[in-house]
Each structure stands twice: as structure tokens, then as C-alpha cells.
Amino acid sequence: MRTLVSPSTLRSRRGKIGYGVIFACTLAVFVLAFMFPLYWVITGAMKSPQELAQTPATLIPHDWHPETFADAWDQLSLGKYFLNTLVVAGGAWLAQLAIDVPAAFALSKLRPKFGNVVLGLMLATLMLPATALLVPTYVTVTDLPLLHLNLINSPTAVWLPAAANAFNIYLLKRFFDQIPDELIEAARIDGAGPVRTLWKIILPISRPILAVVSILAVVTAWKDFIWPLLVFPDTEKQTLSVMLQRVAIDMPLNVLVAGMVLASLPMVALFLAFQRQILAGLTAGSIKG
């Protein structure tokens, strides 16, 4: 296969040096592109309000104010809103796993009648803009069918709409499709039913894709703004994203930025802790025997 630089040139001393320089420069550009926004917001939180608002902006703070993070934690009551957001995101995560995993397993391995039609209808919902679903979903949670319950100001108003996620079901199904049917047949011969097969056979070898789905579920619920804004009119029960927008007008700019940094730290830590599982799930395409 012909490339811009021949293999013999790359093997030469000059070629190795040129390749190393280009690779290092490219890596530095990507690292800078991803790390500079993080540096900018963290240093911005440690500037004074006057320095943060001045033009042109300073790259390095003249006076460092790390105590701004403690001020943000106290003034914004971040502990309470962290707990609210954790309950909302954790419940949405559990609800999605409880619904999406069995649904994907059924569509992939149990193959019910009209299963492809059901999957197609699920995927068709991805074509609808999220704003188009706000009104019918809001009407539903204000008067839950059959039970006639009003879920406003309750975390279940977030958990239930998030439970059936077509994209996550599709990801899980594609992974389950790669699992050999012989494993399912062997479990069936041993007397295992569908539930036991899912629990004992499928889930242990599906940890990479479960990590991906979990990260997507938690991050989506953690950063969501429009829906929590609608279903949590009580300020004491709001999530971090809604609270930060609500207090933005009255709060000093550096304290607000510090609050945003603290609000984003759990998601950054979550990705760093599970990055290996996430990458493994995204690249999983087969099961080794």
C-alpha cells in the first residue's frame, strides 16, 4: 500500500526523527486542546471577581484565591445539591440497567416475535428531537396513567422517563449479538432459565459494555438541565445544574465558576476511574473463546 512516506524512509535516522517530531507536536496540540479549557476554568475560579471580568483576560492569576472553592461550597450549599443530584443520577442509572439490559437480552437472544419491529420503533424515537417530547412527558408525570400520581418534585419524575433508553438498548444488543449462542444453549441444557442465564452467563462477560452504558446514563442525568428544571420547581430539591443557573445572577462570578468546577469533578473522576472499561466496551467486537 502506497503512503506519503515510504517505509524505507521511515526506517532511516532522518525519518525516525521527523516522525517523532510530528508525533510529539500532534500529541501536544491535542493535549493542549483538551486540557486548556480545564486549566482556564480552574484558574478562573481562583481569580478575584475583578480580575476574572477584566479584558483582556489574564492567563495566570495575579493573586491566587484557592479559598474561593470553600466559599462556593458554603455559599451555594453544594453538599445538599450534590446529594440531590446523586440521588437523581443514581436512580436513573439503576432504572436504565433494570430495563435496558433485559430488553436488549430479549431482543438479542430470546428473539421474540416482531422483535425487529420493536427494535425499529425504539430506534425511530432517536430521530425525534428531545424538545418535542418535553410536553407529553411532562403531562404524563403530572398525572401518571392508571395510578393518577403527580411525580413533580420527586426523583421518579426523572427515573421513569430515563428508564427505557433506545440508544443504550441498541448498544447492549449489539454486544449481546457477539456472544456465541452455544453458551446460551449450554445453560439451557443445564436447566438455567432466561433470568438465570442473563445473571450468571451474560452479565459477567458484559462488564465492558455495562461500564459504557453506566457512564452514559450517569453523565446524562448529572448534566441534564431542561428536564430537572421542569420537574423540580421546589428549590430545595433541585439538581446542581438547575441550582447553578438559578443563582448565577446574584453570585460573584468567581464563586459561581468555582461551583461549576466542583460540580464537574465527580464526572471527571468517574471517567478517569473507569476509562479502561469504557475504552474496552467501545472497542469490543467479539468474544474470545
FILONU-778814 format. One record per atom (N, C-alpha, C): residue in three letters; x, y, z. Coordinates in steps of 0.05 Angstrom, whole numbers, plus 5000, padded with zeros to 4 digits. Example, Ala and Ser with C-alpha at 12.3 -4.5 7.8 and 13.67 -1.06 7.14 Angstrom:
! FILONU-778814
ALA526448865156 ALA524649105156 ALA526449345156 SER525749555142 SER527349795143 SER525850015157 
! end
This chain:
! FILONU-778814
MET501749765000 MET500050005000 MET501850255000 ARG501350434982 ARG502950674978 ARG502150884999 THR504051005012 THR503551215031 THR505151465024 LEU504751685038 LEU506151935032 LEU509151895037 VAL509851735057 VAL512651695063 VAL513151395062 SER515151315047 SER515751035043 SER516850905069 PRO516450645073 PRO517450505097 PRO520450535100 SER521950525077 SER524850555079 SER525650825090 THR524151035082 THR524751305093 THR524251315122 LEU522051195131 LEU521351195160 LEU523451045176 ARG524650845165 ARG526650685180 ARG529350825182 SER529751035165 SER532251175166 SER532351355191 ARG534751445198 ARG535051615221 ARG533551875218 ARG533651995195 ARG532252245190 ARG529252205191 GLY528351975180 GLY525451915181 GLY524451875209 LYS526051735226 LYS525251695254 LYS525051955269 ILE526952135264 ILE526952385278 ILE524552555269 GLY524052565243 GLY521752715233 GLY519052605243 TYR518852335243 TYR516452205254 TYR516052275283 GLY518152265299 GLY517952335327 GLY517152615332 VAL518252805316 VAL517553085320 VAL514653135313 ILE513753015291 ILE510953055282 ILE509052935303 PHE509752695312 PHE508052555332 PHE507952725358 ALA510252825367 ALA510252985392 ALA508653245389 CYS508953375366 CYS507453625361 CYS504453565360 THR503653355347 THR500853285345 THR499653225373 LEU501153065388 LEU500352995415 LEU500053245432 ALA502053425430 ALA501953675446 ALA499553845439 VAL498853855413 VAL496554015405 VAL493953905416 PHE493653635415 PHE491153515426 PHE491053545456 VAL493253505470 VAL493253535499 VAL492553825506 LEU493654015492 LEU493054295498 LEU490154355492 ALA489054245471 ALA486254295464 ALA484354185485 PHE485053965497 PHE483253845517 PHE483853945545 MET486254015551 MET486954095579 MET486654395584 PHE486954555563 PHE486854845567 PHE484154935578 PRO481854845568 PRO479354925580 PRO479154855609 LEU480254625617 LEU480154545645 LEU481954735661 TYR484354795651 TYR486154985665 TYR484855255667 TRP483455345646 TRP482355615645 TRP480155645666 VAL478455445669 VAL476255465688 VAL477255445717 ILE479255275721 ILE480355245749 ILE481755495757 THR483455605740 THR484855855747 THR482856085749 GLY480756085732 GLY478756295733 GLY477356305760 ALA476956065772 ALA475656055798 ALA477456165820 MET480056165816 MET481956265836 MET482756555831 LYS481456685812 LYS481956975808 LYS479957135825 SER480557385829 SER478657565842 SER476357625822 PRO474057705831 PRO471857775812 PRO472657995792 GLN474258185801 GLN475058405783 GLN476958305761 GLU478958135769 GLU480858025750 GLU479457835731 LEU477557685740 LEU476157495723 LEU474457635702 ALA473457875709 ALA471758025690 ALA473258215672 GLN475858255677 GLN477358455662 GLN477958365633 THR478358555616 THR479058505588 THR481558665581 PRO483558535569 PRO483758245562 PRO484258075586 ALA483457825584 ALA483657645606 ALA486557565612 THR487157505637 THR489857425645 THR490057125643 LEU492357035633 LEU492756745631 LEU493456625658 ILE494956775674 ILE495656675701 ILE494656885721 PRO493256795741 PRO492156995761 PRO494357155774 HIS493857415777 HIS495757585792 HIS495857515821 ASP493457465833 ASP493157385861 ASP491557135862 TRP492656935875 TRP491256675876 TRP489356675900 HIS486956575895 HIS484856555916 HIS483756275917 PRO485256075927 PRO484155805928 PRO481855775948 GLU481555965966 GLU479355955986 GLU476655995972 THR476656075947 THR474156105932 THR472555845931 PHE473955625929 PHE472555365928 PHE471155315954 ALA472355375977 ALA470955346003 ALA468655536005 ASP468955775995 ASP466755975995 ASP464455875978 ALA465055755955 ALA462955655937 ALA461455425950 TRP462955255964 TRP461655025977 TRP459655125999 ASP460555326014 ASP458855426035 ASP456555606025 GLN457155796008 GLN455155985999 GLN453055855981 LEU453855655965 LEU451955525947 LEU450655285959 SER451455215984 SER450354965997 SER450654725978 LEU453054695968 LEU453554485948 LEU453154205959 GLY453554165984 GLY453153895995 GLY450353795991 LYS448453965996 LYS445653885993 LYS444953835964 TYR445953995946 TYR445253965918 TYR446853735905 PHE449253685916 PHE450653445907 PHE449053195914 LEU447953185938 LEU446352955946 LEU443852935928 ASN442453155923 ASN440153145905 ASN440953035877 THR443153135867 THR443953045840 THR444852745841 LEU446152665862 LEU447052385865 LEU444652205866 VAL442552275880 VAL440052115881 VAL438852095853 VAL438652325839 VAL437452325813 VAL439052155793 ALA441652205792 ALA443352055773 ALA443551765780 GLY443851695806 GLY444051415814 GLY441451265808 GLY439151385813 GLY436651255807 GLY436251215777 ALA436951425761 ALA436751395732 ALA438551175722 TRP440951145733 TRP442750935725 TRP441650655732 LEU440550615756 LEU439450365763 LEU436950295746 ALA435350505741 ALA432950455725 ALA433650375697 GLN435650495685 GLN436450425658 GLN437650145657 LEU439250065676 LEU440349795676 LEU438049595680 ALA436149655697 ALA433949465703 ALA432149425679 ILE431949625662 ILE430149605638 ILE431649535613 ASP433949665608 ASP435349645583 ASP436749375580 VAL437949275601 VAL439449025599 VAL437548785592 PRO435348745607 PRO433548525600 PRO432248565572 ALA431648815565 ALA430548865538 ALA432448795516 ALA434948875519 ALA437048815499 ALA437448515498 PHE437548375521 PHE437948085521 PHE435647945507 ALA433248035512 ALA430947905500 ALA430947945469 LEU431648185460 LEU431748235431 LEU434048085418 SER436248045432 SER438547915421 SER438447615421 LYS437747495444 LYS437947215448 LYS435247065449 LEU433247185460 LEU430647055462 LEU429047085436 ARG429647295421 ARG428547335394 ARG425447305394 PRO424047485408 PRO421147475408 PRO419947545381 LYS417547465377 LYS416147525352 LYS415847825349 PHE416347925325 PHE416348215319 PHE418448365335 GLY420648225343 GLY422748355358 GLY424148565341 ASN424548515315 ASN425848715298 ASN424048965295 VAL421448915294 VAL419649145292 VAL419849315317 VAL419849185340 VAL420049335365 VAL422749495366 LEU424949365358 LEU427449495358 LEU427449735339 GLY426249695315 GLY426049915296 GLY424450155307 LEU422250095321 LEU420650315333 LEU422250455355 MET423850295370 MET425550425391 MET427550615378 LEU428850515357 LEU430850685344 LEU429650925330 ALA427150905322 ALA425751125309 ALA425451355329 THR425151295354 THR424851515374 THR427351685376 LEU429651575368 LEU432151735368 LEU432051965348 MET430351935328 MET430152145307 MET428452385317 LEU427052355339 LEU425452575350 LEU427152755366 PRO426953015362 PRO428453205380 PRO427453185408 ALA429253215427 ALA428553185455 ALA426453395464 THR426553635452 THR424553835459 THR421753765451 ALA421453595431 ALA418753515422 ALA417453325442 LEU419053205459 LEU418053015479 LEU417553145506 LEU418353395510 LEU418053515536 LEU415153535545 VAL413453635528 VAL410653685536 VAL409253425542 PRO409153225523 PRO407752975530 PRO408952835555 THR411552845558 THR412752715581 THR412052865607 TYR411953125606 TYR411153285629 TYR408253235637 VAL406553225617 VAL403753155622 VAL403452885635 THR405152695626 THR405052425637 THR405852415666 VAL408052555673 VAL409052535701 VAL407352705720 THR405752895710 THR403953045727 THR401452885734 ASP400752695717 ASP398452525722 ASP399152245711 LEU400552085727 LEU401451825718 LEU399151645710 PRO399151535686 PRO396851375677 PRO396251145697 LEU393751075700 LEU392650865717 LEU392950935747 LEU395351015756 LEU395751075784 LEU394951355792 HIS394851535772 HIS394051815776 HIS395651945798 LEU398351925796 LEU400152045815 LEU401552285802 ASN402052485818 ASN403552715809 ASN406452685819 LEU408352655800 LEU411052605807 LEU412852855808 ILE411653085805 ILE413153335806 ILE414553355834 ASN417053445833 ASN418753465857 ASN419553195869 SER419252985853 SER420152725861 SER422252625841 PRO424352485851 PRO426352385833 PRO425252185812 THR423052055819 THR421851875800 THR421052005774 ALA420652265775 ALA419952415750 ALA422252415731 VAL424652375741 VAL427052345723 VAL427652055718 TRP427251885738 TRP427951605735 TRP426251465713 LEU423651505714 LEU421851355696 LEU422251425667 PRO422351685659 PRO422851745631 PRO425651655621 ALA427551645640 ALA430251565632 ALA430651255630 ALA428651105640 ALA429050815643 ALA429450685616 ALA427650735597 ALA427850605571 ALA429350785552 ASN431950725548 ASN433650885531 ASN434350715506 ALA433350805483 ALA433650655458 ALA436550625450 PHE438150835454 PHE440950815446 PHE442450615463 ASN441950615489 ASN443250415506 ASN442350135500 ILE439850095494 ILE438849835486 ILE440149735461 TYR440549915442 TYR441949845417 TYR444749765422 LEU446249925439 LEU448949855445 LEU449149575459 LEU447449525478 LEU447449275492 LEU446749045474 LYS444849085456 LYS444048865438 LYS446348795419 ARG447749005409 ARG449948945391 ARG452148795405 PHE452548845430 PHE454548695445 PHE453648415450 PHE451148385458 PHE450048115463 PHE449947945438 ASP449648065415 ASP449647915390 ASP452347775385 GLN454447885397 GLN457147765393 GLN457647525411 ILE455947485431 ILE456247265449 ILE455247005435 PRO456946795434 PRO456146555420 PRO453546435431 ASP451746345413 ASP449246225422 ASP449845955436 GLU452145835432 GLU452745585445 GLU452745615475 LEU453545855485 LEU453545895514 LEU450645895525 ILE448846015509 ILE446046015518 ILE444845735517 GLU445545585496 GLU444545315494 GLU445645135516 ALA448245175523 ALA449345015545 ALA448045075571 ALA447445325576 ALA446045405601 ALA443145295601 ARG441845295578 ARG439145185577 ARG439144885582 ILE441144745571 ILE441344455576 ILE441844395606 ASP443344565619 ASP443844535648 ASP441444615665 GLY439244705652 GLY436844765667 GLY436545055675 ALA438245225664 ALA438045515671 ALA435945645654 GLY434245805666 GLY432245955652 GLY433346215641 PRO431746375628 PRO432746625616 PRO433946815637 VAL432646845661 VAL433547025681 VAL436246935692 ARG436446675698 ARG438946575709 ARG441246585688 THR440546535663 THR442546565641 THR443546845639 LEU441747035641 LEU442547315640 LEU444347385663 TRP443647295687 TRP445147365711 TRP447747225714 LYS447846965707 LYS450246805711 LYS452146795687 ILE451046825663 ILE452646795639 ILE453247055625 ILE451147205620 ILE451347445603 ILE452647675617 LEU451647735641 LEU452647975655 LEU455647955662 PRO456647725672 PRO459547725678 PRO461447785655 ILE460647705630 ILE462347755608 ILE461648015593 SER459748165605 SER458848415592 SER459648665608 ARG461648635625 ARG462448855642 ARG463449105625 PRO464949065603 PRO465749305588 PRO463449465578 ILE461449335566 ILE459249495554 ILE457449595576 LEU457249455599 LEU455749555622 LEU457049805633 ALA459749815632 ALA461150055641 ALA460550295623 VAL460450245597 VAL459850455578 VAL457050565582 VAL455150375584 VAL452350465588 VAL452050605615 SER453450515635 SER453250645661 SER454250935660 ILE456550965647 ILE457751235645 ILE455851415629 LEU454751325607 LEU452851485592 LEU450451555608 ALA449351365623 ALA446951425639 ALA447551625661 VAL449751585676 VAL450351765698 VAL451052045688 VAL452652065667 VAL453452335657 VAL451052485646 THR449352345631 THR446952465620 THR445152575642 ALA444652415663 ALA442952505685 ALA444252725701 TRP446952715704 TRP448352915721 TRP448353185708 LYS448653195681 LYS448853455668 LYS446253565657 ASP444053405658 ASP441553485647 ASP440553735660 PHE439353915645 PHE438454165656 PHE435454215651 ILE434554185626 ILE431754265619 ILE429754105635 TRP430053835635 TRP428053665648 TRP428053705678 PRO430353705692 PRO430253765721 PRO429154035727 LEU429554235710 LEU428454495714 LEU425454495714 LEU424254315697 LEU421354305696 LEU420154145719 VAL421453935727 VAL420153755747 VAL420953805775 PHE422853995780 PHE423654065807 PHE423254365812 PRO420754465813 PRO420354745819 PRO421154815848 ASP421154625866 ASP422054665893 ASP425054695894 THR426054935902 THR428954985901 THR430554805919 GLU429354695940 GLU430754515958 GLU431254245946 LYS429954175924 LYS430253915912 LYS431553925884 GLN432554155877 GLN433754185850 GLN436454055849 THR437354005824 THR439953885819 THR442054115816 LEU444554035814 LEU446654235813 LEU446454415788 SER445854295765 SER445754465741 SER443554675743 VAL441254595754 VAL439054795757 VAL439655005778 MET440854915800 MET441455105822 MET443555305812 LEU445655215798 LEU447755405789 LEU446555615770 GLN444755535753 GLN443455735735 GLN441755925751 ARG440355825771 ARG438555995787 ARG440056215802 VAL442456145813 VAL443856345830 VAL445956505814 ALA446056455788 ALA448156585772 ALA448056885772 ILE445657005775 ILE445457295773 ILE446457425799 ASP445957295822 ASP446557425848 ASP449257345859 MET450657155848 MET453057045860 MET455557175846 PRO457657235862 PRO460157325850 PRO461157135829 LEU462257245807 LEU462957075784 LEU465056855791 ASN467056925807 ASN469056725814 ASN467856505831 VAL466056565849 VAL464756365866 VAL463056185848 LEU461656295829 LEU460056135811 LEU461755945794 VAL463956045784 VAL465755875768 VAL466955655786 ALA467655715811 ALA468555515829 ALA466455295834 GLY463955385836 GLY461755195839 GLY461555005815 MET461855115792 MET461754955767 MET464054755767 VAL466454835775 VAL468654655776 VAL468154425795 LEU467154485819 LEU466554275839 LEU464354095829 ALA462354205814 ALA460154045804 ALA461153845782 SER463253915768 SER464153745746 SER466153535755 LEU467353575779 LEU469453395788 LEU468553105790 PRO466253045800 PRO465452755802 PRO465452615775 MET464552755754 MET464452625728 MET467252585716 VAL468952775721 VAL471752745712 VAL473052515727 ALA472652495753 ALA473752275768 ALA472552005760 LEU470052005753 LEU468651755744 LEU469851655718 PHE470451835700 PHE471551755674 PHE474451665678 LEU475951805695 LEU478751715699 LEU478851445713 ALA476951385730 ALA477051135745 ALA476250905727 PHE474450955707 PHE473450735691 PHE474150765662 GLN476250915656 GLN476950965627 GLN477650705613 ARG479050525627 ARG479850275614 ARG477350105607 GLN475450085625 GLN473049935618 GLN471350075596 ILE471450345596 ILE469950485575 ILE471150435548 LEU473750455546 LEU475050405520 LEU474750115511 ALA474849935531 ALA474449645524 ALA471649605514 GLY469649735526 GLY466849695517 GLY466349815489 LEU467650045484 LEU467250175458 LEU468550025435 THR470749875442 THR472249735421 THR471549435420 ALA469749345438 ALA469149065439 ALA467548985414 GLY468648795400 GLY467248705376 GLY466948405374 SER468248255392 SER468047965391 SER468647855418 ILE467947595421 ILE468447455446 ILE470547245440 LYS472747245456 LYS474847045452 LYS474046785466 GLY474446565453 GLY473846315465 GLY476146205481 
! end
